[in-house]
């Protein structure tokens, strides 16, 4: 299960939800790869800072919504580019068609497609797909595994280790507000290595057992739903910086295990 107290879904429903998630990811691969590393224009969604959106973002979400219209028409949808669609089933698909549009525009293969299905309490299952590399990470509904060019393998987070032995990742060096950035860099000074710019791929690396921590701020539900499900299915923990559940986004701390999580919470909240 991806979280304590998650309901036991009927086997047929769980199989259908997983199958639908993979169908969405397959549709997203075709839509995103058609424009990757080609000349492509980007609009910005915010005045005063570059928050890009491209035709590939919109085509990708449209392709996934078309799959849901055929397979799961009674489910709700929350998508980054097309907003919300109400449903009657009690389940919501949370979609980020390209997490890391800046990376997509730059041609780096660290962007990804995020797909999750949630109930009222948070994500039940999530999928992180990197179309160009061909890696797909899934977690929840009894599964925690990945497939890629080297085949399939289970997902399992790293075991406990002292902070000075940990690897930390985030997307933007400034992290958020000046206060949030100061807290992050306080943590960064205490770990073995910090790496930047990997977008959702960093969360996949936590689940894969490669790194120990991801810390970010200012995230939306579609940024975190899939990573929460994948990492928790692999034995890790995803919360806000105070250690509370964070399916709505905000300030996010993903940790490989409870010991590293507790140590990071203490540093982030030190005064």
SULFENZI-V336953 format. One record per residue. RES is the residue in one letter. PHI is phi in whole degrees, -180 to 180 (999 if undefined). Layout:
BEGIN
RES,PHI
RES,PHI
END
This chain:
BEGIN
X,999
X,-84
X,-157
X,-64
X,84
X,-64
X,-71
X,-84
X,-80
X,-55
X,-56
X,-65
X,-68
X,-60
X,-64
X,-65
X,-66
X,-63
X,-62
X,-66
X,-60
X,-69
X,-64
X,-62
X,-65
X,-63
X,-64
X,-67
X,-59
X,-62
X,-70
X,-82
X,-70
X,-64
X,-119
X,-70
X,58
X,-124
X,-62
X,-146
X,-86
X,-133
X,-96
X,-110
X,-87
X,-132
X,-78
X,95
X,-151
X,-84
X,-122
X,-79
X,-140
X,-125
X,-61
X,-66
X,-57
X,-72
X,-63
X,-64
X,-66
X,-61
X,-64
X,-69
X,-65
X,-65
X,-63
X,-66
X,-62
X,-82
X,-97
X,-138
X,-67
X,-91
X,-85
X,-79
X,-134
X,-124
X,-123
X,-64
X,-95
X,-113
X,78
X,-107
X,-129
X,-70
X,-141
X,-122
X,-87
X,89
X,-114
X,-130
X,-89
X,-110
X,-123
X,-121
X,-64
X,-138
X,-85
X,105
X,-63
X,-62
X,-64
X,-57
X,-65
X,-79
X,86
X,-88
X,-91
X,-114
X,-76
X,-162
X,-103
X,-111
X,-134
X,-141
X,-122
X,-126
X,-107
X,-65
X,-99
X,135
X,-70
X,-96
X,-156
X,-142
X,-141
X,-115
X,-120
X,-112
X,-61
X,-69
X,-74
X,84
X,-103
X,-135
X,-114
X,-134
X,-154
X,116
X,56
X,85
X,-128
X,-153
X,-161
X,-138
X,-128
X,-168
X,-58
X,-95
X,107
X,-105
X,-156
X,-73
X,-100
X,-153
X,-69
X,-67
X,-81
X,-61
X,-157
X,-69
X,-53
X,-63
X,-103
X,-92
X,-110
X,-118
X,-132
X,-154
X,-90
X,-111
X,-57
X,-77
X,68
X,-171
X,-71
X,-56
X,-66
X,-65
X,-62
X,-64
X,-65
X,-61
X,-70
X,-62
X,-67
X,-58
X,-67
X,-99
X,-109
X,-71
X,-155
X,-124
X,-126
X,-124
X,87
X,-99
X,52
X,-68
X,-62
X,-62
X,-66
X,-62
X,-69
X,-62
X,-64
X,-79
X,87
X,-90
X,-133
X,-107
X,-145
X,-129
X,-130
X,-144
X,-142
X,74
X,-87
X,-107
X,-56
X,-72
X,-78
X,-118
X,-59
X,-65
X,-58
X,-58
X,-63
X,-66
X,-68
X,-67
X,-65
X,-89
X,99
X,-95
X,-135
X,-130
X,-142
X,-81
X,-69
X,-94
X,92
X,-97
X,-55
X,-139
X,-67
X,-88
X,93
X,93
X,-89
X,-113
X,-125
X,-109
X,-134
X,-73
X,-164
X,-66
X,-68
X,-66
X,-60
X,-62
X,-66
X,-69
X,-58
X,-62
X,-72
X,-63
X,-104
X,-68
X,-122
END
